[in-house]
Amino acid sequence: MTRHVEVHVTTDSREEAEHIVDVAVASRVAAGAQISGPIVSTYWWQGEIQRNNEYLILMKTTTDRLDDLVVVVREAHSYETPEIVAVPIEGGLADYLNWITEETTVSRKGE
């Protein structure tokens, strides 16, 4: 049975978020994505607390394509250590979950 995940990524600009999403979806490592923001992120980095506006990307993929998605995001991302975390999708509309699987299947008929 295919397992699905939602991958969270943050970046400092809407333009970079859109670029990451475009590359991931065009590469078929993510079925789709949403961009929210700006959001306020607070985190510890290089010995001090940082607080910055960021944009949050939520991408849907399968566990089979997760490693490929991580590679694509790292290559497209400007951060030294980007936030890339996968959260399991425990359930949902079967048609939607099937769509995620279909859109991220490596060998797609006619493509």
N, C-alpha and C positions, 0 to 999 in steps of 0.2 A: 504494500500500500504506500502510495506517495505521501510524504509528509511535506507540509507547507510552513513557511516562515514569513514573518514580516521583518524586514531589515531596516533599522534606524541608522541614519547618517546625519551629521550636522556639518554645516559649512558657514562661512562668514558672509556670503553674498548670494542673492537670488540668482544672479547670472551663473555662478559656479554650480549652484543646486540644479538649475535647469540643464546645464551641460552634463552633469553627472547622470541625471535622469535620462536625458536623450541618448547618451552612450550606452547605458545599461539596458534600456528598452530596445534600442536598435540592435544591440548584441544578443538579444533574446535571453539574457541572464536574469531579467526582471520582466514580469508580465505587465506591470503597471506601477505607477508611483503617484504620490501626492507630495506637495511642498507646502509647508506651513511656515508662517513667520512674518516678521521677525519674532523670535522668542528670546528670552533672557537665559543665558547659560552661566552657571557659576561652577567653577572647578579649580582644583589645585594643579598648578603647572609651574615647573621650574622654581620651586621653593616659595611660591606665594599664591594667594587666592586671586583668581581671574574672574571677571564678570564682563560678558560681551553679548551683543546681539548676534544671533545666529539664525539660520534657516534649518528647519527639520524636514528631512526627506524620509518618507515611509515607502518602502518598496516591497512588493510581493513576489516570492519565488518559491522554489522547492529546495529541499535539503540537497538534492542531487546537483543543483546549480549554484548552491551557496558559495562554494570555494571560488567558482568562476566569477561570481558577482563581486566578491571581496577583491579579487585581482583587478577587475575593471574599475571599481571605485578607487582603489589605492592609486592606480595609474592616472585617473582623472582628477584626483583631489590634491589641493595645494597644501594641506596640513601635514606636518611631520608625522603625527600620530592621530589620524582621523578616528572619530567615533564611528565604528561599524559594528553593530550588535544585531544578532538575530533572535527574535522572540518566536517561539513555537505558536502556530495557529492550531488551537485544540479542536476547533469545529467551525462550522459556518454553512452557508448555502452550498450544497453539493455542486450545483452548476457553476458557481463562482470558483470554487476550489478546482474543479475540472478545467475551467478556463485558464487558471494559473498554470496548471500542468501542461496543457496544450500549447500555450504561448511560450513556454520555456523549454519545450522539448527540442533537443539538438537537431535531429533530422526531421524537418518539417516538409511534408509533401508540397512540391511546387515552389520551394524557396531554395 
